[in-house]
Amino acid sequence: MTPYEHSTASLLGRLQPPQGPVDVVLDTDTANEVDDQFALSYLLASPEKLRVKALYAAPFFNENSTGPKDGMEKSCQEILRLLELAGFSSFRDRVFPGSTGYLPDEATPVVSPAAQDLAQRAMEYSPERPLYVAAIGVLTNVASALLLEPAIAERIVLVWLGGHAWDWPHNREFNAQQDVAAARVVFGSGAAVVQLPCMGVVSAFRVSDPELRQHLWGKNALCNYLVTLVEESQKAAGAGPCWTRPIWDVTAVAWLLGGFTEDRLEARPIFQYDHHYSFDKTRPPMAYVYYIHRDELFQDLFEKLALLGGEPL
């Protein structure tokens, strides 16, 4: 077996949902929308399979922030708020501020406590026992960690919700378009990558207000907070009486749990600065998620969230 064949075989072994309990870090722009809060809560509610080692705040810039730095700082505060509501205030020391801006180019990291922690923490793992990195925001923190310590590429599995489906007309997806350089660094690093595309795939993972009210409202303070977040967001967006809302970030955690997603092996794409993909079949393999078992995943999510946050209301 050649070194390349050995490397590919090792990579393929990491592109499957883990079988036993594994260590996980979450990189999240938690204050950006409402779905990150569900994903973080779901992760905390799944200790039988996923052991949370660190939580990284990712930058974002939209109408909910004045810039990437402000978005990251607001995400830090939202992570802390959720930990309190979920009954995990002891995890406060596992929260690390992330990048205050995006990569200036594909060779220069944005140094932050989150990037430094990931670069150091991942070196404690191995290809046989990797650290799982669930990323549900822009990839700046993860790319910076890889630039700081390229050797972690063989020691991590990145599960990223970002980009659109490969046959979508464009790739102007929020997590991807904010920092194309970061996506190019990560997808070109040789790290094991699992992509959950937004429009065209996980956009089908949607929830309605009656479902939220029936399954979450009144269960505990965390559940009430999550329901209120979605309802207020929909009201602000001018939603009519009949609406559904994508809660797509949850699917990254779902892949780690196994049984809720379908994926296939593909040569990883190249993210272009004009917000399109290009393809080269000689590129290393990755896992591309193409289907979500929506009903089964929501059942598991609702049941677990109802048990978080201490005593029922």
Secondary structure as UniProt FT lines:
FT   HELIX           3..13
FT   STRAND          22..28
FT   TURN            30..31
FT   HELIX           35..44
FT   TURN            47..49
FT   STRAND          50..57
FT   TURN            63..64
FT   HELIX           68..86
FT   HELIX           89..94
FT   STRAND          95..96
FT   TURN            106..107
FT   HELIX           113..121
FT   HELIX           122..124
FT   STRAND          131..135
FT   HELIX           140..148
FT   HELIX           150..155
FT   STRAND          156..161
FT   TURN            166..167
FT   HELIX           174..177
FT   HELIX           180..187
FT   STRAND          192..196
FT   TURN            198..201
FT   HELIX           202..204
FT   STRAND          206..208
FT   HELIX           209..215
FT   TURN            216..218
FT   HELIX           221..236
FT   TURN            237..238
FT   STRAND          244..246
FT   TURN            248..249
FT   HELIX           250..257
FT   STRAND          261..267
FT   STRAND          270..271
FT   TURN            273..274
FT   STRAND          277..278
FT   TURN            281..282
FT   STRAND          285..292
FT   HELIX           294..305
FT   TURN            306..307
//
